Amino acid sequence: MSQRIKDAIRAVPDFPKPGIMFRDISTLLSDPVAFKESLDLFESHFKARGITKIAAIDSRGFLFGGALADRMNLPLVLIRKKGKLPYETISADYELEYGTDSLEIHTDAVSSGDKVAVLDDLLATGGTLAAACKMVEQLGAEVSTVAVLVELSFINGRAKFPGYDILALVDYDSESD
């Protein structure tokens, strides 16, 4: 874990509702040294796994995915909220605190032989990342790693990923951490 990256993330109490400690990454994005360090760590991890594509999740995953795809000269795959992609898609539902939502991926975005990094800003309950992994695998590609900037390990979303390689650059093991 990187202390510099963790220090660059602002804690906002009682957002979006009382009792929640929101982890605001906008302060990390405005710190070029911390942002670069996060990209360096992701890049090193992805290179060690022979990643051939980066699948970034709408929307904060795009911030890291786009920069990494450019740096590594790799294709960027967009995983978007339902109804945002213009071509043929498959979808996967995931649970929210109150109800469900859906993600989509283009049917030609990944295929057999691809080694994919599934990338997002946060692992909490794991629902969004699990839906993304399901779609990547449904299209025949291999999820080589699941990577996030922040993990809220006290929520235990990691339990949804037995056997997966998971990289979290920062871990909060309690709401007050």
C-alpha positions, 0 to 999 in steps of 0.5 A: 500500500502506498501511504502517499496515495492514501494521504492524497485521498480526502475523507468526507464525513457524512456524504452522501448521507449521515454515517458514511465516510466518503473517500474523495479521489478528486484530491488525488487527481489534483496531485500529479505526483500521487496520481503518477504513483498510482499509474506507475503501480497499476502499470507495473502490476499489469505488465507482470500479468501480460495484460492485453486489454484494460477494461475500465468501469464507468466512470471513475475507472475511465480516469485511470484506464485511459491514462494506462491504456495510453501509457502501455499502448493497450486497447481500452475497453469501456464498461458502461451503465446501461444504455450508454454504448451505441453498438451491440452489447451484453449486460450484467445486473448487480446489486445496489444498496436499494435495488439493482443496476446494469452494466454493459460491454460491446460484444466485440470489445474482448474475445478469447485470448485476451488477458484483461485487467478490470479496473475501477476506482473502488472495491466496496461490496464488489457488485460492480466489479463482479458484473464487469468480470462476468461480462468479460468472461462471458465474451471468452476473455480471461480476467487476469487481474482486478485492480482498484485504487481503493478497497474498503476491506471492512465491507468484504467485497473481496469475498466475491472474487475467490481465485482472482488476482486483486490489486488494491493500492489503498485499503481502508479496514474500517469506516474511520480508518 
